[in-house]
Amino acid sequence: MKNDPGGKKNSQDGKLEVRTIQVTQTARLASASSNEGCLVMVLSGSGMLYWNQIPGNGVGAGPDSVLLLGRRDYDFEPAGGWPAELLVCRFPLEMMSEVQKAQLLDNSKAPVVLLGDPVWSGRMHTLLELAAGAWQEPDCPGRLYLALLLHYVGKEAADESGSASQQRNETIEKICAYLNANYSQKLNLSGVAAQFYLSPYYLSRLFRRVTGQSIVDFINVRRIEEARRLLENTDLRINHVAEQTGFSTTAHFRRVFREQVGVSPVQYRKVHRGGEK
């Protein structure tokens, strides 16, 4: 079931409107039938952005991500059943320049999803907060706010599409391969960062920017995949499954397994094997 957290389908009187919303289930952020654009900043939580209800069309978005959405059906699904807090700016498309509008409405391209450095994110957040406090005032300079927001979006998009971005993505591909090969080891952010001569802070933001996940979430997904295989195909006890898949304690394994799969390891084995070892 989808909800419409925006409250209203269209901006009032040709002006932009900015609201903070809580998303607890799949929510429609933008519509193909609307003559609006939508700029969204993820304040907390994370999720997947899907468009046109086409399987395979999806991109992750975590804290400080900024999404620029045009005339398509865009749905945001919070990750892991946890709510996400979004700062949503809706605006009539005529408030954009013709070049900006053409780029935004180019349906051959994926939506713009950005995660800049802390300075960039801070500027975007400040502008959106200022607009949120003023958009209902009669003399709100909506076009100025939007022009500044789109300026920073365009600048970050250009930076992320350059050769440096390609090199960063190749680094993340190598890191993902390393994590897939070593998920059963005792891994942590600092240790992985040291393997690739990166600072933990930089690696954390870069990994989330490219994959839409934290490193811990990525590792745990791989570990639970292997745990499910072991529960289905071996007679290993639960504590041994936890140990072989890299969890430090059986209790931690049980908690993460239930969060991802929806049932306990014991219940999962009963369904697939008819009993527990």
C-alpha positions, 0 to 999 in steps of 0.5 A: 500500500502506498501513501502520499506524504506530500499532503497535496498533489500540487504546489499552491499558486505556482509557488514552491512548498517545502515540508518535512515528512515521515515515511513509514511505508512505500510513498509516492514522491512524484507523479507522471501526471503532475506538472511539478518537480520535486527535490528531496533530501533524506534527513534520516533513515534510508530506502530505495527510490523506484520509478515507473513501477518497472522491476530493476529500476531502483537506486538506494538513498541514505542520509544526506542524499538529495533526489531531483525528480521530474514527471515520472511515478517515483516511489520511496520505500524505507529500508528494513521497515524503519521510518525515513525522514525526508525534507521535500520541496515541490515546485512548478516546472515553469520555475526552472529554466528551459535547459534545466527542465529539459534535463529533468524531463529526459526519461532516458536518464535515471533520476538525479541522486546525489551525496556530496561532501559535508559542506555541500550537504550543509548548504542544501540543508540550510537552503531547504530549511530556510525555504521550509520556514518561509514558503507560506509567507506572501513575499517568500523568494521561492524562485531565488531559493530554487535557483540556489538549490538547483545551482548546487545540484547541478554543480554536484552532478557535474562533479560526480559525473567526471572521471574522478567519480568513475575512479571512485566507483571502481574503488567501491567495486574492488571493496565490494569484491573484498567484502564478498570474499572475506565476509566470514572474517572479523571485519570493521570499517577501520580495517577495511579502510586501511586495506584500501588506504582510505580514511574510515569517514571518507570510505563510509560516505563514499560507499553509501553514495555508490551503493546506497548501503552502509558497509555494515549492512552490505556485510550483513546481507552477504553473511545472512545469504550464506547463513540461509544456505547453511541452514537449508543444506547442512546440519550445523548448529545455530551457533556454528552457523553464526561462527562460520558466517562471521558473527561475533555472537550467536545473539547478534546473528539471531537478531540480524537474521530476524531483521533481514529474513523476518523469522528466527534461524530456528524457524527458518530451518524448520520451514526448509528442513523440518527441524533444527540441529 
